[in-house]
């Protein structure tokens, strides 16, 4: 009497495949989750691009434009009739929140900074004062360096 051999996978082969898939899934999920520093750097890169846009808006509108930030978020303002008003006609310069609600902020040199918020003002001139804008969450820190002629670099 001949026995037919069934064609399939053994339990051991299935277990090996499941273990390999589990290891691969774990590696992918670790790479997909951004660290605090990576998320802070993403915020800084976005702010860097928006600062460049705000600077250009000040020149195009021929009116001072400001970036104002506190620990929770930031917004952009324009000077109208000696009053700072939030920019509402450009969606790209709308107010935003930081990824981390208690982000510590610092500008070097200290430009028009008070205890609640800080403000960077861009004038109508294409050249302004250089500065370094630091964002810090716990031990992680990222800086935006402005050279005064429109270049913003995230470090």
C-alpha positions as CSV (number, residue, x, y, z in Angstrom):
1,X,0.0,0.0,0.0
2,X,1.4,3.3,-1.0
3,X,0.9,6.4,1.1
4,X,0.3,9.7,-0.7
5,X,2.6,12.4,0.7
6,X,0.7,15.6,1.2
7,X,2.3,18.7,-0.2
8,X,2.2,21.5,2.3
9,X,4.3,23.3,4.9
10,X,5.3,21.8,8.2
11,X,4.6,23.5,11.4
12,X,8.3,24.3,11.9
13,X,8.5,26.0,8.4
14,X,5.5,28.1,9.2
15,X,7.0,29.2,12.6
16,X,10.3,30.1,11.0
17,X,8.4,32.3,8.4
18,X,6.3,34.0,11.2
19,X,9.5,34.8,13.2
20,X,11.2,36.3,10.2
21,X,8.1,38.4,9.4
22,X,7.9,39.6,13.0
23,X,11.6,40.7,13.0
24,X,11.1,42.5,9.7
25,X,8.0,44.2,10.9
26,X,9.7,45.3,14.1
27,X,12.6,46.8,12.1
28,X,10.3,48.7,9.8
29,X,8.2,50.1,12.7
30,X,11.3,51.3,14.5
31,X,12.5,53.2,11.4
32,X,9.0,54.6,10.8
33,X,8.8,56.2,14.2
34,X,10.6,59.6,14.3
35,X,12.7,60.5,17.3
36,X,12.1,63.8,19.2
37,X,15.1,65.3,17.4
38,X,13.8,64.3,14.0
39,X,10.4,65.8,14.6
40,X,11.9,68.9,16.0
41,X,14.1,69.2,12.9
42,X,11.0,68.8,10.7
43,X,9.4,71.7,12.6
44,X,12.6,73.8,12.2
45,X,12.8,73.1,8.4
46,X,9.2,74.2,8.0
47,X,9.8,77.3,10.0
48,X,13.0,78.1,8.0
49,X,11.0,78.0,4.7
50,X,8.2,80.1,6.2
51,X,10.7,82.7,7.5
52,X,12.1,83.0,4.0
53,X,8.6,83.4,2.6
54,X,7.8,86.0,5.3
55,X,10.9,88.0,4.5
56,X,10.0,88.0,0.8
57,X,6.4,89.1,1.7
58,X,7.8,92.1,3.6
59,X,9.7,93.1,0.5
60,X,6.8,92.5,-1.9
61,X,4.2,94.1,0.3
62,X,6.5,97.0,1.1
63,X,5.5,96.6,4.8
64,X,7.2,95.1,7.8
65,X,6.3,91.4,8.4
66,X,6.9,89.6,11.7
67,X,7.2,86.0,12.9
68,X,5.8,85.7,16.4
69,X,6.2,82.5,18.5
70,X,5.6,81.2,22.0
71,X,6.0,77.8,23.5
72,X,2.7,76.5,21.9
73,X,3.0,77.8,18.3
74,X,3.7,80.6,16.0
75,X,2.0,83.0,13.6
76,X,2.9,85.7,11.1
77,X,2.0,89.4,11.3
78,X,2.0,92.4,9.0
79,X,2.2,96.0,10.2
80,X,-1.0,97.9,9.1
81,X,-1.6,101.5,10.3
82,X,0.9,101.1,13.2
83,X,-0.8,97.9,14.4
84,X,0.4,94.3,14.0
85,X,-2.3,92.2,12.4
86,X,-2.2,88.5,11.8
87,X,-1.8,87.6,8.1
88,X,-5.0,85.9,7.0
89,X,-4.9,86.3,3.2
90,X,-2.1,83.7,2.7
91,X,-2.7,80.2,3.8
92,X,1.0,79.4,3.8
93,X,1.6,82.0,6.5
94,X,-1.3,80.9,8.7
95,X,-0.7,80.3,12.4
96,X,0.5,76.8,13.4
97,X,1.3,74.8,16.6
98,X,4.6,73.2,17.3
99,X,4.7,69.4,17.3
100,X,5.7,69.5,21.0
101,X,3.5,72.0,23.0
102,X,6.3,73.0,25.4
103,X,9.0,73.9,22.9
104,X,11.6,76.2,24.4
105,X,12.6,79.1,22.2
106,X,15.5,81.4,22.1
107,X,16.9,84.0,19.6
108,X,20.5,85.1,19.6
109,X,21.1,88.1,19.6
110,X,18.0,88.8,21.7
111,X,15.7,90.8,19.3
112,X,12.5,92.3,20.7
113,X,12.0,89.3,23.0
114,X,9.7,89.4,26.1
115,X,8.8,86.6,28.5
116,X,5.7,85.3,26.8
117,X,6.8,85.3,23.1
118,X,9.5,86.3,20.7
119,X,9.2,88.3,17.5
120,X,11.4,88.4,14.4
121,X,10.7,91.4,12.2
122,X,11.5,91.6,8.6
123,X,11.7,95.0,7.0
124,X,11.2,96.2,3.5
125,X,15.0,96.1,2.9
126,X,16.5,93.0,1.4
127,X,19.2,92.9,4.1
128,X,18.5,92.4,7.8
129,X,20.4,91.5,11.0
130,X,21.6,87.9,11.2
131,X,20.3,85.7,14.0
132,X,20.1,82.2,15.4
133,X,16.7,80.8,16.4
134,X,16.9,77.8,18.8
135,X,14.1,75.3,19.4
136,X,14.6,72.9,22.3
137,X,12.5,70.0,23.7
138,X,14.1,68.3,26.7
139,X,17.7,67.4,25.7
140,X,17.1,67.8,22.0
141,X,17.9,71.1,20.2
142,X,17.8,72.4,16.7
143,X,18.8,75.8,15.4
144,X,17.8,78.0,12.4
145,X,20.7,80.3,11.4
146,X,19.8,83.4,9.3
147,X,22.6,85.3,7.6
148,X,20.7,88.5,7.1
149,X,20.5,88.3,3.3
150,X,17.7,85.7,3.0
151,X,19.5,82.4,3.7
152,X,18.1,80.2,6.5
153,X,19.9,77.0,7.4
154,X,18.7,74.4,9.9
155,X,21.5,73.0,12.0
